[in-house]
Amino acid sequence: MLFFERYESGERAVLVNIHFGGRAIALEEDEQEFIELVNSAGAKSVALISGSRSQPQPKTFIGSGKLEEVLAAVEDSEADLVIFNHELSPSQERNLERELKCRVLGRTGLILDIFAQRARTHEGKLQVELAQLEHLSTRLVRGWTHLERQKGGIGLRGPGETQLESDRRLLRARIKNLHARLDKVRSQRNQGRRARKKAEIPTVSVVGYTNAGKSTLFNRLTHSDVYAQDQLFATLDPTMRQLDAPSIGKLVLADTVGFIRHLPHDLVDAFRATLEEAANATLLVHVIDAADLRWRENIEAVETVLEEIGAQNIPVLRVYNKVDLLDEDRARVDRDENGRPTSVWLSAKSGQGCDLLLPALTDILLADAVVGRYRLPASYGSLIARLHRLNAVQDEQYDESGNVELSVRLSKADWDRALHQEGVKADQLEIVKFA
């Protein structure tokens, strides 16, 4: 069985965050998020060492003076590990462990540990294991430095394969197996998406920075009980629920994993199967923590990941959450010059303004909709009944002759399908008013 480094509850950790230029406030912001990540992993921060450099030191990432400072902090606090808020090469991790005489992890290892704790579904666990193994494969030598020579002696002579080579071979086989299983999951997801597309059921994916309130909003809209906590990466596995929307009928709402600044590319690749729900959505609901002073930077981080997964051209509705924490906590809908919703301000926790979201979604999804008033004879009763079933009728009035005037709002695809199924051509309908 392969061994993964995992935190024990309350494990003491010295944190290291080095600033490599940019805005002065960026160091403080990174440190705050770094501490939140460590707390989410369950480790106990006993010291934070920060500093500035023009570029990383190739051998140990930090200079000799800073290395002595970290070593002193480890010895004084009797820390179990040192966590860097940076990507470390395998050789840098080994050199640091040799100097500090304790375990050393980089940012990817820290996030992977949180992911391992959060994964609940079969797919999520497969993705976490794959990411762990691919990260571990470059660092496997660290655990077997005492076995780099081939075994020898009575009863220990083997086929000439070192223990390290044997483990690497097993690792490659397991990674290949996981890729095959995730390909099967991806195929099943694609099949589900094709079925929804064929049925013209729109998919709305909820995306956003981690801990922005996506799952809380998802639960309020769908009356679900998806795990939602005030911690980073509370949601790892995608959750999908069906929702009834006015004038649209059914739509699928998908809750996704939260994004984060400097999300390692390896993790984006490993979780591509999950992130494909966002890449193939009809509409993205980008949830933003309006009470976070870094909300602009968080938006940029989310948009960067969306671009990486090819979702940058999908229509977006921004949702500014947590307005109850603002001085001016007025819920509202912002629209562009054409009256199209661009953002909704609400509080998913208190419910304030949440009633504004679904109509805004409807306005966007029906941007190319058929909107008008038609006069239909009584012989079109079957078509009228079908339009009612599609929740497309906003108003109806009957005259003395039995004719009915209907105010209709429906997506173009559903309108065309309804006419085709009833054997009615569009030019046969009398238009009273067309918007």
N, C-alpha and C positions, 0 to 999 in steps of 0.2 A: 504494500500500500504506500502510495506517495505521501510525503509529509509536507504539510503547508504550515508556514509560520502564522500563528494566530495569537491574538491578544488574549490575555486572561483579564478578567474583570479587575479593574483597579491597578493594572500594571503601570509602573512609574516610568515616565518618558521625559527625556530632555528634547525640546523642540529647537530646530535650527532653521532660520529664514534669512536668506541673504538677498540684498537688493542689488539689481544690476542696471540701475538707471531708470529713467522715466519720471513720472510725477512724484513729488515728495510724499503725497498722501497715499500713494499706491502701496508703500511698504506697510503702513498701518492697516490698510484694508486687507492686504494679503494675510497679515498676521492674525487678524480677527477671524477670517474665514478658516485659516489653518487650525486655529485653536478649536473652532466649531467642528472641524473634521475629526480632530483627535478625540474630542469629547464624544462624538457620534460613534467612534470605534470602541469606546469604553475604556480608553487608557486615561491615566491621571497625569496631567501636565505638571511637572515639578520645576521646570525652568524653561525660559525662552531666550535663546541666544540669537541676536540679530546683528547685521552688519552690512557693509557695502563693499562691492568689488567691481572692477571694470569687466572681468570675465572669470569664469570658474578656473580653479587650479586643476590641471589635468590629473594629478595623482590622487588627491584627497578632496577635491572640489573647493575646500576652504584653505586658507593659508595656515602657516605653522602657528602664528599667534592665536588665531581663532580656534585652531585645533586644540591648543593648550587650554583655552577658555572652556571649550566643550568638555574636555577630559576632567577639568576641575569640577565642573557642574555635575558630571556623572558620578564622580567619587564622593562629592559632598552630599548629594541627594540619594546615593545608592540606587541609581536608576537602572532599570532592566534593559532599556533600549533607547536609541537616539533616532528621532524621525526628522528627516529633511523635507522641507516644503518644495522640493525640486526633484527633477529626474536625475538619478545617479546611474552611472555606468556600472556594470558588474565589477570591474576592477576597482572603481572608486569605493563601492560598498565593501569589498574585501579589504582594501587598504585601511579604510576607516575602522572596520571591526578589529583589525590587527592593532591599531593604535589605541582605540578606545576600550578594547576588551569587553565589548558588549554588542548586542545585535544592532544593526543599522538598517533602516528602511527608508526608501524614497517615497515620493508622493503617490506613485502608481501602486506600490505595495500597500499604502495606507488606504487608498480608495478601494482596492480589491478586498481588503479585510471588511470594510463596511458593506460592500456588495455581498460578500459571503454571509454576513449576518442577516441581510435583508431579504435575500432570495427565498421565495416561498413556493413558486410553481416549478414544475419539472423543467420548463424551458429556461427559467431564470437560473436555476442551479446548473444546468448544462452550460449556459453562457459564462457564469462565474468560474466554473471549473476550467473551461477553455482558456479564459483570460489569465487565470492563475498559472496554468501549465505553460502557456506561451511566455509569460513573464519569468517563470521559474527556469525554463529551458536554457536561458542565457546565464543563469546564476547557479546552475547545478553543481559546478565544480567546487563551490564554497563549502558544501557539506561533505565533500569526499576528498579533501586535500591529503588526508592520511592514507588514501587507498589509490593514489594515482598510479602506483606501480602494480604490475600484475601479481596475482596471488601466487604464492609458492609454498613449498613444504608438503609433507605427507598429508594426503587427504584434501589438499587445497589446490592441487594443480588442475586447472580448467582448460577450456578450449582456446585460451589465449586472449580472452576478452576481459578487460579490466572492469571493476565494479562500476566505475564512472561510465564507461561505454555501454555497459548493460543497462544502466538506468536511463541513459539517453535513448537507447533503442526502445525501451518500454514507454518512455515519455512520447516519442514520435508516434508510436502505435496508438496510444491513448488519444493524442491530439487528432490523429487521422479519424479515429472512431467518433470523436465528439463533433468534428466537422461534418461527418456523414449524417449524424443524428440531427444536428442543427439544420442541415440542408433539407431534411425531411420535414422539420418544423416549419421552415421557410416555405416549403412547397405547400403545406397545409394552409398556412396563412394566405398565400397567393390564391389558393383555391377559394377560400372564404371571401377574399376581396373581389375575385371575379364574379362570384355568386351575387355579392351585394351590388356590384356594378351592373350586372345583367338585370337585376331587379330595380335598378335606379334608386338604390338606398344610399344617400350621401353619408360620408364618414367625416366626423368632426374630431380632430385630435387635439387634446389639451396639452400644450407644451409650456415650458417656462423654466426659469432658474430654480434650482433645488430650494425647497422650503418657501416657495412663493405662495403656497396655498392651493395648488392644483387639485389635490385629492379631496380637500375640504369642499371646494367648489363642485367637484365631480359628485361627491356624496349628496350635496344639497340638490343638485339638478336631477339626479337619478334615484334618490332615496335609497342609496346603497350604504354599505358600511366598510368601504375600502380603508385599509390602515392609513391613518393620517396623524402625524405627530409633529411637534415643533423641533425637528431635527433634520440634518442634511440626509438626503437619499432615503427618506422614509418609504418612498415608493420605488421599487425596482422592476417589478413585473407589470407588463401592460394589462389593463383591465378594460373590458368593453361592455357597454350596456346599451340597450335600445331605448329610444326616447321618442315620444310623440310631440311633434311640433306643429303649430297652426299653419294651415295652407300647404304644408309639406307632407304631412303624414309621419312616417317613421324615419328616424335617422339614427346612426350609430355613433355614440360618444366614446372616445378612447382616452384613457388616462395613461400617461407615459412617464418614463424615468426622467428625473430632473436633470438639467444641465448645470455645468459649473465652469468657472474660468479655468483656463489651462487644463481642460479635460484631456488626458493623454490619448494620443491617436490610437494606440493599441486598444483602449477601451471602447472608442468609437467603433472600431472594426469589429470587436468581439460582440458588441450589442447592436450590430447593424440589423439583425433580424427583428429586434424589438423596435428600433428606430424607424424601420420601414413603414410602420403604421402611420408615422408622421409624414414620411416621404410620399405616401400614396393617398393621403387624405384629400377630401374635397375642400376642406377649410381648416385652418389652424386657429385655435384660440390660444393666444399667447398671454399667459397669466403673469402679471408683474406685481411684485411687492412694492406698493406705492409708498410704504412707510420706511423702506430701506434707503438710506442715503446714497447707496451705490446703484440705484435702479437703472441709471443710464448705462453704466458699465455692464450690468447684468443683461440688459437687452442686447448689447453688442456681443456678449458671450454666447447667448442663445442663437442669435442670427448667424454667428460663425459656425456653430455646429449644424444648424439647418442647411447652411451652404455646403458643408462637408458631406451631408447625406443626400444632397440634391433636392432639397425641399424649399429652396429660396424663391421659387416662382409661384408657390401655392398662395391663394388669398389668405390674408391674416386679419383677425379681429383682436385687437389688444384689449385685455381686461386688467384694469388697475385695481388690484385687490387691497384689502385692509384699510379702506377709507375711514373706518371707525377709529383708526389710530392717528388720523391727520387732524390738524386744527380746523380745516375746512372739509368736513366729511360729508359733502353733498353728493349723493349718488346721481349719476347723469349718463347720458349717451352723447358722445361727440360725433358729428357728421361732417362729411366733406361738402364741397360746393354743389354736388349733385344730390345731396341728401342721403348718401350712402354711409352707414355707420362705420366709423374708424376705431372707436374705443368705447368701452363701458367702464364706469367707475362704480365699484360695489364693495361689499364686505361679505365674503363667503361664510365667515364665522357667525356674524349676527343676522345675516340674511338681507341686510339693507341693500337695495338696488338689484338683487338677484332676479326680480321679476322683469327687469329691463333686458336681460341677456338673451332670452329665447326669442323675443320679437326682433332683436338686432341680428341674431343668427339667421332668422327667417328672411329678413330684408336682403342679406347678402346672398344667401343661397337661391333666392328668387330674383336675383338681379336681372336675369334673362327670362323672367317668367311671363306667362300670358296673363295680363291683367286687363279686365274689361267687363262690360255689361252686355248681356245677350238676351234677345227675346226668342223663346223657344215655344213651339206648339205643344199641346198635351201629348201628341204622339211620340215625343222625345222623352217620355217618362223614364225609360231605361237609362238614357244618358244622364238625366238629372239625378237619378238615384246613385249612379256611379260617381258623379262629381261630389255628391254629399258624402259618400264613403271615403273619398280622397280628402275630405275636409277642405275642399276648394271653394265652397259656396259661402260667401261672406254676407250676402243679403239676397232675399227673393220676394217678389211680389206677383200676385196673380191678378189678371184682368177678368172682365165679365165673359170673355170668350174662352176662358180656360187656358190662355197663354200665360207663360211665366217669364218674368224678367229676373235674370240671375246676375249678381255681381260675382265674378269668378277671379280667383288668383291661384295659379298653379304653375309648376315648372313646365317648360316647353316640352320636355320629354314625356312627362305624365299626361299633358294635354293631348299631344299627338297620339299617344298610346290609347287613351280613352276614346278618342274619335274613331280610331282604327277598329277597336274592339266592338264598337257600337255600329260600325258601318256607316259613319257620318263623315262627310267631307267638310272641311273648314269653310269653303265658299257657300255651303248650304245654310250657314248660320246667319241670322240677322243680328248685326252689331248695332246696339243702341249707343254705346260709348266705348271707345278703346283707348287705354292709357299707354 
